[in-house]
Structure formats: structure tokens, C-alpha cells
């Protein structure tokens, strides 16, 4: 709009009562613009855009997750905007299909990250809230998850918790939004054995590659790296059991916990 109006940043900023730096960051999407500023822009640039003010109001709404003061390494905000999540979970089960007891047992096993019961409850609440989008018809989220067999056998929280967890995964796999595929021990070596990663797809933005490590996380926008991640997901799909066979496999592992 500014360029069509024939104005430079230096010319437009003072006429909008803002700085050149702030205006530049708003144009780059790094800062959100107030409704007042956008109205002033449309007046200055002599360009009215239908619905833009409503979009600005929506963008300025506070998202749900900051209230939990969660150190999520920047992931929850990304997932909240995504429409498709494709992930290899490493030695974890997919967070979006974890039960409350399984989640709590995971966090209780990480006292260096979860210093208090309050922090654990905040983490549990956030993860359970995230799961709602798998069933949300207004703002749905689709998940494709590749699960290593080792994660199915790892006894997190005890046999009762694992039995409940695996049965919950079978139920979740029946949702149209959820695809689970198991990588059994017999599939041999594969390119994701070094750790988990998640590829997030959005309706209006380029894909984002996200990976956590022990003390932090990486947010990767490189087209080359994202292309490699897609290829790796295709490789995992070819090595993994089919969705139907994966559900049967999870049910089988669940019976092992029944027998303990």
C-alpha cells in the first residue's frame, strides 16, 4: 500500500506518528499494528481494504497460551497457527494424543525442567488444551505422527498409565484428523534415528521445521532443510506400518501391559 502510494519509509513514518524502524517492522510482520495505525495508513495511502480492520482486531487478541507462563521453546504459538503437523516423535509418544496421567508422569520425570507442582500442572493444562483442535470443526488441526516402537514399550508412569495411554492412542487414531504409523524394530535403520522433529504447515505462511534438543530448540525456515524434512517423512512413511496395521500393533503392545 505504501509503495503504491509512492511513499518511502522515511516519508510515511512521521506522517503516521511512528518511527521508521517501527513501521518497517510492522511491514515485515515482526510487530502487530494497532487498529488506529492501520486506519491512518489507509487514509494516508488513499487505499481502503475491506476487512483489514477486522483482521487487525483479531490479530491483536491475546492468545490462550501465555496465561500459563509456559516456557514452550516457541512451539505452542506455531502449532496454534498450523493446519497440519507432521512429526517423528523419537522416544516420545505424540503429545497431541497423550493422556493426562501420561503427560504428568513425563513432566514429573524431568525435575530439572519442572521445578514445582504448579509448573507441572501448567504444562499438563497446556498440552490437554492443544489436543482440542484435533476435534475442532471451526479451527481443525491435522496430525500425522510416526511413532518408534521403543516409545510404545517405555513404561512411563507404570503399567496402568501405559495401558490407558495405548488404548487412548487407538481411540485417537479413529479420528479423521489423526494418522499414526509405527516404526517397528524390524524396519531397521532410518534417517530420523538421531532425534525427533516436526514439520508444521500453515494456510497462509511457508512451512516451518521445528526440532527440540535437551536444552533448547531450533526453528528452521530454510527451504533446503524443509525439503529434506519432507523427504525424510516420505522415507518414514515407506518404512512404517500402515495406519491400520499400526493400530493393530499398538493394540498388541497394550495387551502386553494387561499381562503385567
Secondary structure, 3 states (H helix, E strand, C coil): CCCCCCCCHHHHHHHCCCCHHHHHHHHCCCCCCCHHHHHHHHHHCCCCCCCHHHHHHHHCCCCCHHHHCCCCCCHHHHHHHCCEEEEECCCCCCHHHCCHHHHHHHHHCCCCCCCCHHHHHHHHHHHHHHHHHHHCCCCCCEEEEEEEHHHHHCCCCCHHHHHHHHHHHHHHCCCCCEEEEEECHHHCCCCCCCCCEEEEECCCCCCEEEEEECCEEEEECCHHHHHHHHHHHHHHHHHCCCHHHHHHHHHHHHHHHHCC
